[in-house]
């Protein structure tokens, strides 16, 4: 009664296929695969430092300069 034999697993698999159908199981597998790919891509993107382009650097420095002028008044 401890572990299940391979015959038990085959019966469970057949029941799952009968309940859900092969098309739905294929869609679930596809969705899980896409989720794993997205997760891996997200983890790889976190390792790369973000680089700001020149426009955003200039706008950030201009905004801080404007804030300094306002605080001096």
SULJOCOR-V92291 format. One record per backbone hydrogen bond with DSSP energy under -0.5 kcal/mol. CO is the residue of the C=O (numbers start at 1). NH is the residue of the N-H. If there is no record, write none. Layout:
BEGIN
co:CO nh:NH
co:CO nh:NH
END
This chain:
BEGIN
co:5 nh:9
co:6 nh:10
co:7 nh:11
co:8 nh:12
co:9 nh:13
co:10 nh:14
co:11 nh:15
co:12 nh:16
co:13 nh:17
co:14 nh:18
co:15 nh:19
co:16 nh:20
co:16 nh:21
co:17 nh:21
co:21 nh:25
co:22 nh:26
co:23 nh:27
co:24 nh:28
co:25 nh:29
co:26 nh:30
co:27 nh:31
co:28 nh:32
co:29 nh:33
co:30 nh:34
co:31 nh:35
co:32 nh:36
co:33 nh:37
co:34 nh:38
co:35 nh:39
co:36 nh:40
co:37 nh:41
co:38 nh:42
co:39 nh:43
co:40 nh:44
co:41 nh:45
co:42 nh:46
co:43 nh:47
co:44 nh:48
co:45 nh:48
co:50 nh:52
co:53 nh:57
co:54 nh:58
co:55 nh:59
co:56 nh:60
co:57 nh:61
co:58 nh:62
co:59 nh:63
co:60 nh:64
co:61 nh:65
co:62 nh:66
co:63 nh:67
co:64 nh:68
co:65 nh:69
co:66 nh:70
co:67 nh:71
co:68 nh:72
co:69 nh:73
co:70 nh:73
END
